[in-house]
Amino acid sequence: MNAFQQLLLQNKAWAREKVQVDPEFFKRLASIQSPDFLWIGCSDSRVPADEITGTNPGEIFVQRNIANMVVHTDLNLLSVLEYAVEHLKVKHVIVCGHYGCGGVKAALSHHNLGILNKWLRNIKDVYRLHEEELMAIADDEKRVDRMVELNVQEQVHNLAKTSIIQKAWKHNHRPHLHGWVYGLSNGILKPLCDMPPGTHIDHIYEYDDL
């Protein structure tokens, strides 16, 4: 049996189990989507949002990319963000990184990775902002882990810089922004930072005509 066929079999078993526990599960799920959370996470297969938060389908709206980035030119991310904030009316947006992130490690190297260079450049920019602190960390693994944390914090601030978030803060007093890091070695989520609705950022990034 091929690996993909195994996935299809497992899907049937999962669906059957769900119906046995709750006969109306899929009917209810198909009729409405009203999550409270938007999760912006890393594409790493070891960090599934619903599994590590113990949530069910329909409870978290998810966008994933390499190293959980919020890039102002990423139309995919911005489209997801706008839909989640304006239409789904999520109350919280979570940027979740993870220790040992391969994207962060790659960004700290000098390897030419082709088209990936363009994406990792955004992480290198974060490094440049915090280079003095990072260079003071002698242990390579600890330096990467600290870079993961700093990257999450910067991406949360990048969310606050968007007109999408600022408009929602001004008119609806939501969503609350959160930065978390997941530990691959222990399965625990570590809260790093929070930005409640209306948090002031550097004035050059604030819009006054929303």
C-alpha positions as protocol buffer text, in pm:
chain_id: "A"
residue {
  index: 1
  type: MET
  ca { x: 0 y: 0 z: 0 }
}
residue {
  index: 2
  type: ASN
  ca { x: 132 y: 343 z: -94 }
}
residue {
  index: 3
  type: ALA
  ca { x: 174 y: 610 z: 173 }
}
residue {
  index: 4
  type: PHE
  ca { x: -98 y: 831 z: 24 }
}
residue {
  index: 5
  type: GLN
  ca { x: -343 y: 540 z: 26 }
}
residue {
  index: 6
  type: GLN
  ca { x: -275 y: 497 z: 396 }
}
residue {
  index: 7
  type: LEU
  ca { x: -375 y: 860 z: 449 }
}
residue {
  index: 8
  type: LEU
  ca { x: -707 y: 798 z: 276 }
}
residue {
  index: 9
  type: LEU
  ca { x: -775 y: 495 z: 494 }
}
residue {
  index: 10
  type: GLN
  ca { x: -690 y: 689 z: 807 }
}
residue {
  index: 11
  type: ASN
  ca { x: -925 y: 965 z: 696 }
}
residue {
  index: 12
  type: LYS
  ca { x: -1215 y: 721 z: 666 }
}
residue {
  index: 13
  type: ALA
  ca { x: -1139 y: 579 z: 1011 }
}
residue {
  index: 14
  type: TRP
  ca { x: -1123 y: 930 z: 1159 }
}
residue {
  index: 15
  type: ALA
  ca { x: -1455 y: 1035 z: 998 }
}
residue {
  index: 16
  type: ARG
  ca { x: -1623 y: 715 z: 1115 }
}
residue {
  index: 17
  type: GLU
  ca { x: -1501 y: 768 z: 1472 }
}
residue {
  index: 18
  type: LYS
  ca { x: -1623 y: 1129 z: 1475 }
}
residue {
  index: 19
  type: VAL
  ca { x: -1972 y: 1024 z: 1368 }
}
residue {
  index: 20
  type: GLN
  ca { x: -1982 y: 744 z: 1623 }
}
residue {
  index: 21
  type: VAL
  ca { x: -1905 y: 992 z: 1901 }
}
residue {
  index: 22
  type: ASP
  ca { x: -2121 y: 1274 z: 1764 }
}
residue {
  index: 23
  type: PRO
  ca { x: -2365 y: 1187 z: 1478 }
}
residue {
  index: 24
  type: GLU
  ca { x: -2422 y: 1558 z: 1400 }
}
residue {
  index: 25
  type: PHE
  ca { x: -2053 y: 1655 z: 1397 }
}
residue {
  index: 26
  type: PHE
  ca { x: -2008 y: 1707 z: 1021 }
}
residue {
  index: 27
  type: LYS
  ca { x: -2354 y: 1854 z: 966 }
}
residue {
  index: 28
  type: ARG
  ca { x: -2285 y: 2112 z: 1231 }
}
residue {
  index: 29
  type: LEU
  ca { x: -1934 y: 2181 z: 1102 }
}
residue {
  index: 30
  type: ALA
  ca { x: -2052 y: 2227 z: 743 }
}
residue {
  index: 31
  type: SER
  ca { x: -2315 y: 2483 z: 835 }
}
residue {
  index: 32
  type: ILE
  ca { x: -2099 y: 2749 z: 1000 }
}
residue {
  index: 33
  type: GLN
  ca { x: -1742 y: 2867 z: 1053 }
}
residue {
  index: 34
  type: SER
  ca { x: -1697 y: 3104 z: 1348 }
}
residue {
  index: 35
  type: PRO
  ca { x: -1348 y: 3064 z: 1498 }
}
residue {
  index: 36
  type: ASP
  ca { x: -1226 y: 3299 z: 1767 }
}
residue {
  index: 37
  type: PHE
  ca { x: -862 y: 3258 z: 1664 }
}
residue {
  index: 38
  type: LEU
  ca { x: -640 y: 3319 z: 1363 }
}
residue {
  index: 39
  type: TRP
  ca { x: -319 y: 3118 z: 1391 }
}
residue {
  index: 40
  type: ILE
  ca { x: -16 y: 3229 z: 1189 }
}
residue {
  index: 41
  type: GLY
  ca { x: 231 y: 2946 z: 1226 }
}
residue {
  index: 42
  type: CYS
  ca { x: 529 y: 2777 z: 1069 }
}
residue {
  index: 43
  type: SER
  ca { x: 477 y: 2523 z: 790 }
}
residue {
  index: 44
  type: ASP
  ca { x: 683 y: 2271 z: 989 }
}
residue {
  index: 45
  type: SER
  ca { x: 487 y: 1944 z: 1000 }
}
residue {
  index: 46
  type: ARG
  ca { x: 564 y: 1901 z: 1370 }
}
residue {
  index: 47
  type: VAL
  ca { x: 360 y: 2206 z: 1473 }
}
residue {
  index: 48
  type: PRO
  ca { x: -9 y: 2143 z: 1389 }
}
residue {
  index: 49
  type: ALA
  ca { x: -221 y: 2419 z: 1541 }
}
residue {
  index: 50
  type: ASP
  ca { x: -524 y: 2210 z: 1638 }
}
residue {
  index: 51
  type: GLU
  ca { x: -323 y: 1922 z: 1783 }
}
residue {
  index: 52
  type: ILE
  ca { x: -104 y: 2128 z: 2013 }
}
residue {
  index: 53
  type: THR
  ca { x: -392 y: 2346 z: 2134 }
}
residue {
  index: 54
  type: GLY
  ca { x: -639 y: 2060 z: 2179 }
}
residue {
  index: 55
  type: THR
  ca { x: -897 y: 2232 z: 1959 }
}
residue {
  index: 56
  type: ASN
  ca { x: -1148 y: 2088 z: 1712 }
}
residue {
  index: 57
  type: PRO
  ca { x: -1205 y: 2167 z: 1344 }
}
residue {
  index: 58
  type: GLY
  ca { x: -1376 y: 2503 z: 1310 }
}
residue {
  index: 59
  type: GLU
  ca { x: -1216 y: 2660 z: 1617 }
}
residue {
  index: 60
  type: ILE
  ca { x: -894 y: 2798 z: 1465 }
}
residue {
  index: 61
  type: PHE
  ca { x: -847 y: 2966 z: 1126 }
}
residue {
  index: 62
  type: VAL
  ca { x: -493 y: 2884 z: 1011 }
}
residue {
  index: 63
  type: GLN
  ca { x: -229 y: 3039 z: 789 }
}
residue {
  index: 64
  type: ARG
  ca { x: 116 y: 2878 z: 774 }
}
residue {
  index: 65
  type: ASN
  ca { x: 440 y: 2969 z: 602 }
}
residue {
  index: 66
  type: ILE
  ca { x: 812 y: 2918 z: 649 }
}
residue {
  index: 67
  type: ALA
  ca { x: 910 y: 3061 z: 989 }
}
residue {
  index: 68
  type: ASN
  ca { x: 566 y: 3211 z: 1065 }
}
residue {
  index: 69
  type: MET
  ca { x: 634 y: 3540 z: 891 }
}
residue {
  index: 70
  type: VAL
  ca { x: 409 y: 3845 z: 852 }
}
residue {
  index: 71
  type: VAL
  ca { x: 543 y: 4009 z: 537 }
}
residue {
  index: 72
  type: HIS
  ca { x: 375 y: 4326 z: 414 }
}
residue {
  index: 73
  type: THR
  ca { x: 397 y: 4215 z: 49 }
}
residue {
  index: 74
  type: ASP
  ca { x: 256 y: 3865 z: 108 }
}
residue {
  index: 75
  type: LEU
  ca { x: -90 y: 3880 z: -48 }
}
residue {
  index: 76
  type: ASN
  ca { x: -170 y: 3530 z: 76 }
}
residue {
  index: 77
  type: LEU
  ca { x: -112 y: 3630 z: 437 }
}
residue {
  index: 78
  type: LEU
  ca { x: -289 y: 3964 z: 400 }
}
residue {
  index: 79
  type: SER
  ca { x: -590 y: 3802 z: 235 }
}
residue {
  index: 80
  type: VAL
  ca { x: -619 y: 3549 z: 516 }
}
residue {
  index: 81
  type: LEU
  ca { x: -576 y: 3823 z: 776 }
}
residue {
  index: 82
  type: GLU
  ca { x: -842 y: 4046 z: 622 }
}
residue {
  index: 83
  type: TYR
  ca { x: -1090 y: 3761 z: 586 }
}
residue {
  index: 84
  type: ALA
  ca { x: -1031 y: 3646 z: 943 }
}
residue {
  index: 85
  type: VAL
  ca { x: -1058 y: 3993 z: 1093 }
}
residue {
  index: 86
  type: GLU
  ca { x: -1333 y: 4151 z: 881 }
}
residue {
  index: 87
  type: HIS
  ca { x: -1553 y: 3853 z: 797 }
}
residue {
  index: 88
  type: LEU
  ca { x: -1488 y: 3586 z: 1059 }
}
residue {
  index: 89
  type: LYS
  ca { x: -1442 y: 3858 z: 1324 }
}
residue {
  index: 90
  type: VAL
  ca { x: -1174 y: 3668 z: 1515 }
}
residue {
  index: 91
  type: LYS
  ca { x: -1098 y: 3793 z: 1863 }
}
residue {
  index: 92
  type: HIS
  ca { x: -734 y: 3684 z: 1873 }
}
residue {
  index: 93
  type: VAL
  ca { x: -448 y: 3657 z: 1624 }
}
residue {
  index: 94
  type: ILE
  ca { x: -162 y: 3432 z: 1733 }
}
residue {
  index: 95
  type: VAL
  ca { x: 182 y: 3426 z: 1574 }
}
residue {
  index: 96
  type: CYS
  ca { x: 341 y: 3099 z: 1681 }
}
residue {
  index: 97
  type: GLY
  ca { x: 702 y: 3006 z: 1615 }
}
residue {
  index: 98
  type: HIS
  ca { x: 888 y: 2702 z: 1739 }
}
residue {
  index: 99
  type: TYR
  ca { x: 1231 y: 2636 z: 1881 }
}
residue {
  index: 100
  type: GLY
  ca { x: 1473 y: 2474 z: 1640 }
}
residue {
  index: 101
  type: CYS
  ca { x: 1302 y: 2636 z: 1341 }
}
residue {
  index: 102
  type: GLY
  ca { x: 1477 y: 2535 z: 1018 }
}
residue {
  index: 103
  type: GLY
  ca { x: 1381 y: 2860 z: 845 }
}
residue {
  index: 104
  type: VAL
  ca { x: 1542 y: 3067 z: 1118 }
}
residue {
  index: 105
  type: LYS
  ca { x: 1854 y: 2848 z: 1113 }
}
residue {
  index: 106
  type: ALA
  ca { x: 1880 y: 2890 z: 736 }
}
residue {
  index: 107
  type: ALA
  ca { x: 1841 y: 3267 z: 765 }
}
residue {
  index: 108
  type: LEU
  ca { x: 2132 y: 3281 z: 1009 }
}
residue {
  index: 109
  type: SER
  ca { x: 2357 y: 3106 z: 758 }
}
residue {
  index: 110
  type: HIS
  ca { x: 2530 y: 3240 z: 447 }
}
residue {
  index: 111
  type: HIS
  ca { x: 2412 y: 2961 z: 217 }
}
residue {
  index: 112
  type: ASN
  ca { x: 2262 y: 3048 z: -121 }
}
residue {
  index: 113
  type: LEU
  ca { x: 1923 y: 2875 z: -120 }
}
residue {
  index: 114
  type: GLY
  ca { x: 1785 y: 3003 z: -448 }
}
residue {
  index: 115
  type: ILE
  ca { x: 1437 y: 3151 z: -441 }
}
residue {
  index: 116
  type: LEU
  ca { x: 1419 y: 3082 z: -68 }
}
residue {
  index: 117
  type: ASN
  ca { x: 1673 y: 3364 z: -23 }
}
residue {
  index: 118
  type: LYS
  ca { x: 1399 y: 3618 z: -93 }
}
residue {
  index: 119
  type: TRP
  ca { x: 1182 y: 3486 z: 189 }
}
residue {
  index: 120
  type: LEU
  ca { x: 1465 y: 3437 z: 437 }
}
residue {
  index: 121
  type: ARG
  ca { x: 1583 y: 3794 z: 375 }
}
residue {
  index: 122
  type: ASN
  ca { x: 1291 y: 3906 z: 591 }
}
residue {
  index: 123
  type: ILE
  ca { x: 1428 y: 3698 z: 880 }
}
residue {
  index: 124
  type: LYS
  ca { x: 1779 y: 3832 z: 822 }
}
residue {
  index: 125
  type: ASP
  ca { x: 1633 y: 4181 z: 866 }
}
residue {
  index: 126
  type: VAL
  ca { x: 1513 y: 4076 z: 1212 }
}
residue {
  index: 127
  type: TYR
  ca { x: 1863 y: 3952 z: 1291 }
}
residue {
  index: 128
  type: ARG
  ca { x: 2011 y: 4287 z: 1187 }
}
residue {
  index: 129
  type: LEU
  ca { x: 1782 y: 4469 z: 1432 }
}
residue {
  index: 130
  type: HIS
  ca { x: 1897 y: 4250 z: 1720 }
}
residue {
  index: 131
  type: GLU
  ca { x: 2249 y: 4158 z: 1612 }
}
residue {
  index: 132
  type: GLU
  ca { x: 2423 y: 4292 z: 1922 }
}
residue {
  index: 133
  type: GLU
  ca { x: 2211 y: 4081 z: 2159 }
}
residue {
  index: 134
  type: LEU
  ca { x: 2239 y: 3771 z: 1943 }
}
residue {
  index: 135
  type: MET
  ca { x: 2616 y: 3792 z: 1893 }
}
residue {
  index: 136
  type: ALA
  ca { x: 2655 y: 3800 z: 2271 }
}
residue {
  index: 137
  type: ILE
  ca { x: 2509 y: 3446 z: 2291 }
}
residue {
  index: 138
  type: ALA
  ca { x: 2797 y: 3199 z: 2255 }
}
residue {
  index: 139
  type: ASP
  ca { x: 2595 y: 2879 z: 2227 }
}
residue {
  index: 140
  type: ASP
  ca { x: 2469 y: 2827 z: 1870 }
}
residue {
  index: 141
  type: GLU
  ca { x: 2148 y: 2647 z: 1973 }
}
residue {
  index: 142
  type: LYS
  ca { x: 2060 y: 2909 z: 2231 }
}
residue {
  index: 143
  type: ARG
  ca { x: 2127 y: 3183 z: 1976 }
}
residue {
  index: 144
  type: VAL
  ca { x: 1886 y: 3022 z: 1730 }
}
residue {
  index: 145
  type: ASP
  ca { x: 1621 y: 2982 z: 2002 }
}
residue {
  index: 146
  type: ARG
  ca { x: 1653 y: 3346 z: 2100 }
}
residue {
  index: 147
  type: MET
  ca { x: 1631 y: 3444 z: 1734 }
}
residue {
  index: 148
  type: VAL
  ca { x: 1309 y: 3241 z: 1709 }
}
residue {
  index: 149
  type: GLU
  ca { x: 1166 y: 3443 z: 1998 }
}
residue {
  index: 150
  type: LEU
  ca { x: 1276 y: 3777 z: 1854 }
}
residue {
  index: 151
  type: ASN
  ca { x: 1133 y: 3682 z: 1516 }
}
residue {
  index: 152
  type: VAL
  ca { x: 793 y: 3605 z: 1668 }
}
residue {
  index: 153
  type: GLN
  ca { x: 791 y: 3939 z: 1848 }
}
residue {
  index: 154
  type: GLU
  ca { x: 877 y: 4125 z: 1527 }
}
residue {
  index: 155
  type: GLN
  ca { x: 602 y: 3947 z: 1334 }
}
residue {
  index: 156
  type: VAL
  ca { x: 346 y: 4047 z: 1598 }
}
residue {
  index: 157
  type: HIS
  ca { x: 457 y: 4407 z: 1552 }
}
residue {
  index: 158
  type: ASN
  ca { x: 431 y: 4362 z: 1176 }
}
residue {
  index: 159
  type: LEU
  ca { x: 67 y: 4265 z: 1226 }
}
residue {
  index: 160
  type: ALA
  ca { x: 6 y: 4584 z: 1421 }
}
residue {
  index: 161
  type: LYS
  ca { x: 160 y: 4785 z: 1136 }
}
residue {
  index: 162
  type: THR
  ca { x: -109 y: 4669 z: 891 }
}
residue {
  index: 163
  type: SER
  ca { x: -408 y: 4888 z: 815 }
}
residue {
  index: 164
  type: ILE
  ca { x: -624 y: 4574 z: 854 }
}
residue {
  index: 165
  type: ILE
  ca { x: -542 y: 4543 z: 1223 }
}
residue {
  index: 166
  type: GLN
  ca { x: -543 y: 4916 z: 1294 }
}
residue {
  index: 167
  type: LYS
  ca { x: -885 y: 4957 z: 1133 }
}
residue {
  index: 168
  type: ALA
  ca { x: -1027 y: 4669 z: 1340 }
}
residue {
  index: 169
  type: TRP
  ca { x: -873 y: 4814 z: 1655 }
}
residue {
  index: 170
  type: LYS
  ca { x: -1025 y: 5156 z: 1586 }
}
residue {
  index: 171
  type: HIS
  ca { x: -1377 y: 5046 z: 1496 }
}
residue {
  index: 172
  type: ASN
  ca { x: -1424 y: 4711 z: 1673 }
}
residue {
  index: 173
  type: HIS
  ca { x: -1169 y: 4704 z: 1955 }
}
residue {
  index: 174
  type: ARG
  ca { x: -1032 y: 4368 z: 1840 }
}
residue {
  index: 175
  type: PRO
  ca { x: -837 y: 4148 z: 1779 }
}
residue {
  index: 176
  type: HIS
  ca { x: -587 y: 4090 z: 2056 }
}
residue {
  index: 177
  type: LEU
  ca { x: -242 y: 4000 z: 1915 }
}
residue {
  index: 178
  type: HIS
  ca { x: -27 y: 3730 z: 2074 }
}
residue {
  index: 179
  type: GLY
  ca { x: 323 y: 3594 z: 2018 }
}
residue {
  index: 180
  type: TRP
  ca { x: 394 y: 3237 z: 2128 }
}
residue {
  index: 181
  type: VAL
  ca { x: 673 y: 2982 z: 2085 }
}
residue {
  index: 182
  type: TYR
  ca { x: 622 y: 2606 z: 2079 }
}
residue {
  index: 183
  type: GLY
  ca { x: 876 y: 2368 z: 2228 }
}
residue {
  index: 184
  type: LEU
  ca { x: 935 y: 2064 z: 2009 }
}
residue {
  index: 185
  type: SER
  ca { x: 1110 y: 1889 z: 2299 }
}
residue {
  index: 186
  type: ASN
  ca { x: 827 y: 1925 z: 2551 }
}
residue {
  index: 187
  type: GLY
  ca { x: 511 y: 2017 z: 2358 }
}
residue {
  index: 188
  type: ILE
  ca { x: 455 y: 2335 z: 2561 }
}
residue {
  index: 189
  type: LEU
  ca { x: 349 y: 2674 z: 2425 }
}
residue {
  index: 190
  type: LYS
  ca { x: 537 y: 2969 z: 2575 }
}
residue {
  index: 191
  type: PRO
  ca { x: 368 y: 3312 z: 2565 }
}
residue {
  index: 192
  type: LEU
  ca { x: 617 y: 3582 z: 2465 }
}
residue {
  index: 193
  type: CYS
  ca { x: 426 y: 3903 z: 2402 }
}
residue {
  index: 194
  type: ASP
  ca { x: 78 y: 4054 z: 2373 }
}
residue {
  index: 195
  type: MET
  ca { x: -62 y: 4359 z: 2201 }
}
residue {
  index: 196
  type: PRO
  ca { x: -415 y: 4447 z: 2315 }
}
residue {
  index: 197
  type: PRO
  ca { x: -639 y: 4642 z: 2076 }
}
residue {
  index: 198
  type: GLY
  ca { x: -530 y: 5003 z: 2047 }
}
residue {
  index: 199
  type: THR
  ca { x: -167 y: 4945 z: 2144 }
}
residue {
  index: 200
  type: HIS
  ca { x: 44 y: 5233 z: 2016 }
}
residue {
  index: 201
  type: ILE
  ca { x: 333 y: 5154 z: 1787 }
}
residue {
  index: 202
  type: ASP
  ca { x: 594 y: 5384 z: 1633 }
}
residue {
  index: 203
  type: HIS
  ca { x: 387 y: 5674 z: 1499 }
}
residue {
  index: 204
  type: ILE
  ca { x: 530 y: 5647 z: 1147 }
}
residue {
  index: 205
  type: TYR
  ca { x: 341 y: 5318 z: 1106 }
}
residue {
  index: 206
  type: GLU
  ca { x: 7 y: 5445 z: 1238 }
}
residue {
  index: 207
  type: TYR
  ca { x: -275 y: 5537 z: 998 }
}
residue {
  index: 208
  type: ASP
  ca { x: -507 y: 5825 z: 1088 }
}
residue {
  index: 209
  type: ASP
  ca { x: -771 y: 5797 z: 812 }
}
residue {
  index: 210
  type: LEU
  ca { x: -914 y: 5450 z: 866 }
}
